[in-house]
């Protein structure tokens, strides 16, 4: 049993290491965009295979532990959550790469406008991810639930970016290609926020054994009667 505990700790550490790479990728991709920094964008693209490799490694660790240890109760929830968190982290890495690729495309265009909302979106999703990691490490349900609430602000910022860029394109059709790139950047950040929200839901499941997915949608539906 002690050896199993050590294996679970090793798995947790690998997940946190992968999350650190992902958080760095988000930061660098947006900095490359704001600062017109080719090197940062290329670094994100170059490092993305490392995230893919870690995803496969963690999948292998979880599969082996499920097969050999046959865990139950909280340990089983941990391994189930680890699989799902692993997948979401890899997809966040993909989205950071997409932002970096848009950043390279935008090197050939002047900035459409002072980019305030996009960096704000990036800062918010990074903060959400860091809170998720803290909640995961400390088994903090309340902190995980606070991330679920923050996702609405990400959506609000995305809507603001869309509205302003559409208005700008109407005024100056010449900036349409660059504005479209920025719309995709905002969309990728919003999707990152969705994946971080998934991780927060997994942490709540890990700590409490409660599935909180789609709770807001189900709240308005009629309930079955006994």
Secondary structure, DSSP 8 states (H G I E B T S, - for coil): -HHHHHHHHHHHHHHHHHHHHHHHHHHHHHHHHHHT-HHHHHHHHHHHHHHHHHHHHHHHHHHHHHHHH---HHHHHHHHHHHHHHHHHHHHHHHHHHHHHHHHHHTTS--SS---HHHHHHHHHHHHHHHHHHHHHHT-HHHHHHHHHHHHHHHHHHHHHHHHHHHHHHH-GGGHHHHHHHHHHHHHHHHHHHHHHHHHHHHHHHHH----TTHHHHHTS-----
